[in-house]
């Protein structure tokens, strides 16, 4: 397959910024829901006479349902992205996410409409799930497919930085609203982060509408114009192993993230009665650190091999899993924040490099569908169920953290094997700018 002429390739920095802007907004909306589910939704959308455990579990269940439709979003928008174009797909997903999040900020509470309140919340969460299901793959490819040769991990990390920016903005917004006091926060303050997303969506649309299509799409249209087979069918026929192994390689980056953020927040405030503001501020600092180090770690991945960087990061999660929760019992702000920062540092090694690793596992004409399936099935299984599993394990152990820490260590150990395996499943890429393995990786036999 001939490579796209370099002259037609848009600025990699412009493409990377467009990916960053859009994913930041979408993940802001997504993480705002996760934060609210941990500290607000149990009291706002469920009966006051429910047991605290059931209310917490129900709140996290509303969070989990959003993951159920993420694979569907990956299939639908993956098809559009592989057949019509990356740009159009990303505009649609951004609008869907923005409308759903704004509507959440306007929802009536259980005290106002009874059982209809959680039903409406779940419906909007499902829309969020479909939208985010199509977002990640397109944003990654816009950045990776415009990257210069040997820099796929670095430029691909910009789409992943949207997760850091979104987490930073959402936790920061909730921390700010928390300053108005508990009564104001529970009555109206929690709504502000959702309503504010409308402004961010407008900014994101301006950036994405001006974006040029990925250069790979012209090749795909020319060579696969008469293609009758659906992308999802071809992926399952030819690359199902890559999809499956990719799911487990991503488990810590998705499910593990929610364990050390949403569950940690719920466990710290509910079981250990730690300050909500202290934990939110710590998570905000951790998100800021992730924002700073992810590009650097991705730059390093282009030089030593993305697989190596991801494996080292997963090993770091295994080492820090128990200390991360152990220090919560001390009540020491310094120790708690220090471990939050350390955990986020090693987890940052997973986010940028994994985008290029997955992208090189699929042929260009089904790449959007392939990486979306791996990422979104992983999110459905591990992202959606991890907080629920963490809460259930802690409750079964009488409020102890160790079963949750062991779960995090186990999925990280599996992730190490799967990441190494993905190296062998790489599809040869004709263009070095499209997630190609660097010469140093080949020489080192990663």
N, C-alpha and C positions, 0 to 999 in steps of 0.2 A: 504494500500500500504506500503510495507516495505521501511524503510528509507535506504539511501545509507550508507554503513559502513564508519565510520569516517576515517579509514585508507586510503580509496581511495580519500578522499577529499584533493585537493591541498591546498597549503598555502593560507589562505584568503587574506593575504597581497599581495601575488604575483598576485592573481586574481584581487584584487582591483587595483593594479598598472597597470595591463594590461587594465582594463576598463578605468582608468584615462588617460593613454597614448593615447588610440585610440580616446576617446571622446574629448580630448583636441584638437587634430588635426582636427577632423571633425568640431567641433564648431568654431575653429579658422577660418577655411575656410568659414563657414556659416556666422559668425559675420563680417568677412572682407567684405563680400558682403553687409551686412546691413549697415556698416559704410560708404562704398563707395557709396551706394545708397543715403545716407543722404547728402553727401557733394561733390560728384564727378560726378556720372552718369548723373545727369540732364544736365550738361554742355558738357559732353564727348559723350554721345550716343543719344542726341536728337537735333533737329534743333535749331539754335541760335535765330530764330525769334519767337519761341514759347513763350507764356507768362510764367513768372516765376512760377506761380501756377501750370499750366499744366505740366511744366517740372518736378517740384517736385513730382506731382501726378504720372507722368509717371515713374519716377525713382523708387518710392515706389511700383508701379504696377509690375515692373520687380522683385522686392524683393518678392512681394506677390505671383507671379506665382509659385515660388518654393514650396510653401505650398500646391498647388493644388494636386501634385502627392505624397505628403508625406503619405496619407493613403494607396495609392497603394503600396508604398514601404513597409509600415507596413504589409500589407497583404501578399505580395510576399515573403519578407524576414522573416516575421513571420512564414509562412508555412515552409520555408527552415529551420529556426531555431528550430521549433518544431518537424520536421521530420528528418532532417539530422544532425543538431548540431548548437550550438551557435557560436563556434569558426570559422567555415568555413564561416558562414554568415558575421561575423564581418570583416574578411579579404576582402571579396568582397566589402562591403560597403566602407571600407577605401580607396581601390583602385579607386573606382568610384568617390568619392568625391575629391580625390587628383588630378586625371586627369582633371576633370571639372574645378577645381580652377586654376590649372596651365594654362589651355587654356584661361581662362578669362583674365589673365595677358598678353596674346598675342593678344587679340582682336583688330581689327582696329576700329577707331572712326567714328562718323557720318561724320566728315569732309573728311574722306578718302573713305568711301564706302556707305555713305548715309543710307537709311533705312535698309540695310542689317546688320548694326552694332547692333541695338537693337534686331533684329531677332536672331542673333547669341548669344547675351547675354541671351536672354530668353531661348533658347535651352539648353545652358549650365546650366542655373539656374534650369531648369526642371530636369536635371540629378542630380544636387545637391539635389533636393527635394526627389527624389527616394532613393538616398543613405542615407540621414539622416533619412528617414522614417524607415529604417531597423536598424539603428545604436543604437538608445537609448535603445530599449527594450532588445537587446542582451547584451549590455554593463552592464545594470542594473542587468540582470539575472546572468551573469558571476560572479559579485560581491556578489549579494544577495544569490545565491544558494551555494556559498562556505563559507558563513558567519557562525561563531559559533553561537550556540543557544543564543537568546536574543540580538544579535548584528546586526540584519539585516539592521536597519536604518543607523547605523554608516558605515558599509561596503558598503551599497548601495549608500551612499553619495559620494563615490569616483567617480562613474560614473557621478554623477551630478557635481562634482568638475571640470570635463572637460569643462563644460560650463563657469565656472569662469576663468579657465586657458586660454581657447580659447578667451574669451572676453578680458582678460588682454593682451594676446599676440597680438590680432588684433588691439585693440585701441592703444597699445604701439607702434606697427609697424607703424600705420598711424601717430601717434604723432611724431615719429622719422623722417618719410619722410617729414612731414610738416615743419621740421626745415630747409629744403633746400630752402624754399621760395615757394610762391604761383605758380610762373611760372614753376619751376621744378616739383612741386607736381602735377600740372595739366597735364604736358606733359609726365612725365615718373614715377614720384614718387609713384603715386597711384598703379602702376602695381607691384611694388616690393613685397608688402605683399602677393599677389597672387602667384607670381613666387616662393617666398621663401617657400611656402607650400610643394613643392616637397621634400625638405630636411626633413621636419617634417614627411611626409608620409613614407619615407624610414625607419625612426626611429620607427614609429608606427608599420610597417609591421614586423620588426625584433622582436618586443615585442610580437605581436599577433601570429605570426607563431610558436613561442616557447610555447605558452599557451596550457595547457591541456583542454580537453573538460569538460563542466560542469558535475558534478557527477549525477545530476538528469537525464541527457540524457540517461544513460544506463538503468535506470528504465523505462523511457518513451519508449525506443526501445523495451524492453522485453515485456512490458504489452500492448503496442499499435502497435505492429508490423503489425498486420492484420487490423488496423484501416482503414476503407474506407472513413469515413466522413472527409471532409476538416476541418482543425482547424477553419477557419473563419466561416464556417457554424455552427459548434458546439458552437462557441462563441456567435453568434447572436441568436441561439436557447436557450441557457441556461444562458447566462450572459449578455444579451443586456442592462439590467438595470445598471450593473456595468460599462459597456462601456460608456453609456450615462452620468451617474452621474460623472464618472471619467473625462469626457470631461470638464464639468463645474467646477469641483474641481481644474483642472489644468489651468483654464482660466487666472488667474492673473500671475501665474508662467511663462506662455508663452506670451500671448498678452500683459499683464501688463508690462512685461520686456521690450518689444519693445517700449512701450509708454514712459517709463522713460529713454530710451537710444536713439534709432533712432529718434523718434519723438521729444524728448527733444532737441537733437542735431540740428535737422532741424529747429525747432521752435526758438531756441535760436539764431542761426546764421542768419536765414532768416528773421524772424519777428522782433526780438529784436536787431539784429546786434551785438550780443556778440562775443567775441573772440573765434574762432574755436579751437585754441590751448588750451585756458583755459577750454573749455568744454570737449575736448578730454582728457586732463590731469585729470580732475575731474572724468570722467568715468573710467579712468585707475585706479585711487585710489580706486574707488568704487568696481571695479572688484577684486582688491587685497584684500580689506576688506572681500568681499564675499568668497574668497579663504580661508581666515584665519578662519572665523567663521562658515562656513557650516559644517565641521566635528564636531566641538564642539556642535552645535545645534542638529546635528544628534545623537551624543552621548547622549545628554540630552533626545532626543526623545525615545531612547531605555529604558530610566529609568522612564520617566513620561508618555509616550505614544505619538506616532507620531502624532495622530490626534490633541492632545492638542497643540503641538508645531506649527503645520500648521495653526490652527485656530487663535492662538495668532498672528502669522505673518500676516495673512490676515487682522486682526483687525488693526494692525499697518499700513498697506498700506492705509486703509480707513482714518485713522487719518492724515497721511502725504501727501495724494494725493494733496490737495489744497496748503499747504505750499511748496511742491516740486516745483510747477510752479510759485507760487507767488513770491518767492525770486529771480527768474530770472529777474524780472522787476527792482530789486534794483541795479543790476550790481555788487553787492558785491561778490568778489571771495570767501571770507570766508564763507558767508552764503550759497552761491550756492553749494560749495563743501560739507559743513556740511549737508545740506539736501540731497544731493546725497548719502553721506555715511549713513545717517540715513535710507533712503529708501532702500538702498541695504542691510542694516543690517536686517530689518524686512522681506524683500523678501527672504533672505537667509534661513529663517526658513521654506520656502516652498519646497526647492529643494531636500534636502537629504531625509527627512521623507516621502515625497510623493511617492518615488520609492518603499519603502517597503509596503506602504499602498496599492498601486495598485497591486503589485506582489501577495499579499495575497488574492486578489479578484478573482483569476483565478486558475483553476486546473493546475498542472505542465505540462501536455501534450498539453495544449493550451495557456499557460501563455505568451509565446513570442508574439503570435498573439493578445491576449487580451490586454496586456498593450500597445503594439504598436498601436493598433487601438485607444484606449483612448487618448494616447499622440499625435498621428499624426492627428487625426480628430480635436482635440483641436487646434493644431498648424495651420491646414488649415483654420479653422474658425476664431479663435482669434489671432493667431500669424500673419497670412498673412493679415488679414483685419484690425487689430488694428491700424497700422500706417496710413493706408488709411482713416479709420474712424476718427482718431485723426486729421489728416490734414484737412479733410472735415468739421469736427465740428468747428475747430478753424477758418477756412475760413468763414463759415456760421455765426459765432459770431463776425465777424469783426476783427479777429486776437486775440481774447481773449482766455485764456486757460481754463476757468471754465467748458465748456461743456466736454472737454477731461478729466478733473479731476473728474467730476461727473460720466463719463463712467467707469473710473478706480475704483471708489468707488462702483459702482453698481455690476460689475463683481466680486469684492472681497466679497461683501455681499452674493451673490449667492454661491460663493466658500465656505464660512463658512458652509452654510447649507449642501452642497454636501459632504464636507469632513466629517462632522458628520454622514451623511447617509452612507458613504462607510464603516464605522465601522460595521454596521448591515449587510452589504452584503458580509462580509468576508467569504471565503471558508475555511473550516477546513483543516489545513495542517498537514500531518503525521510527518513531520520532523521539529523540532523546529528551525533548522538553516535556513529554507526557509521562511523568512519573517513572522515568527510566532509572535503572540502578546505576549508581555512579561507578566510575572505573575503580575507585578504591574499594567499593563493596565487592566487585567481581574479583579483584586481586586478592582480597582478604578471605574470599570464600564464605561470606556471611550466608 
